[in-house]
Amino acid sequence: MAGKSAAVKPMGGGKKPSERPQKLCPVCGRPFAWRKKWERDWDTVIYCSDRCRAQGRNP
């Protein structure tokens, strides 16, 4: 097993979808869960989708 890292994944990696962290979208009010593609940027993710992000910038 040389080369495998025993690093602990701090957010949602390796958890069931129901156990992953969630946030509320300020535009639509819907909850959205942690996604692998947001792993590095989870602290800065605000909106659930591109559509909500566009609406959030133009009130």
Helices and strands as residue ranges (DSSP letters): G 17-19, E 22-24, E 31-33, G 36-38, G 42-44, H 50-57
